Amino acid sequence: FFFCVYEVVEQRTDEAGEMKINIACPATAQQKLIEIFDEKILQNLYEKRMGNEIAGDVLGEEYAGYTLRISGGNDKQGFCMQQGILTNTRVRLLMKKGSPGYRPRRKGERKRKSIRGCIVGHDIAVLNLVVSANGPNPIPGLTDESVPRRLGPKRANNIRKLFNLEKGDDVTKYVIHRTFTNKKGVEQRKAPKVQRLITPLMLQRKRARKSAKLAAVIKNQEAAAEYKKLLAQRMAEQKEARRSLISKRRSTRKSLKAAAE
């Protein structure tokens, strides 16, 4: 059971009825920013939480049939909304290492910082929405066309997956590159370095690590066997010395007894 105390911060409320809506479409890699001044439209967004889905009809007929998910936002002072803080105000929480929006400067440091709750209210200046389901009509600047990726994958397996390559194909020939003109007017080709690429040098180093580990295991086994052999020898010598000492004592006692008689 966890108990959390929220400390409400006094906020400066600006003119109500104005909010910027940033809508992103992951399928087309486009986003669109709109400004809403109508309080009746904004009433449909208030008291909604991060992660909730709303119908696109509330923003206008252009978004009819679309489903939008609330992914975050910022209030008028720039504090971002944080999932899990069930309030429509700004609060001060004791942050530690791993807390979102806080980077400790010293080991074990904790600090109380302001953060905005996850419920939409009148103080939100920018609200971020993500298209989760498309409608029948494309929206210009959002779902009408797809923006190609400027950068391609770097990891070898991701390149194979993108081009459906076999294991024996040369991945370096399929790296997505781009050409550009530098400040001196020379055209240059730029391509990323392929990561996790299996090369002969990498296999050689892997074999070297494996052989070194195997040699260390064999060396330890030989050292353990030699130690056991030496230990058995020392124990045998101790037993022999004890036997000789006992026999000497017995012979001394017999000689003393014989002399006494």
Secondary structure, DSSP 8 states (H G I E B T S, - for coil): -------B-------SS-EEEEEEETTTTEEEEEEE--HHHHHTTTT-BTT-EEEGGGG-GGGTT-EEEEEEEEETTS-BB-TT---SSEEEEEE-TT-TT---SSTT--EEEEEE-SB--TTEEEEEEEEEE--SS--TTTTSS----SS---BHHHHHHHHT--TTS-GGGG---EEEE-TTS-EEEE----BS---HHHHHHHHHHHHHHHHHHHHHHHHHHHHHHHHHHHHHHHHHHHHHHHHHHHHHHHHHHHHH-
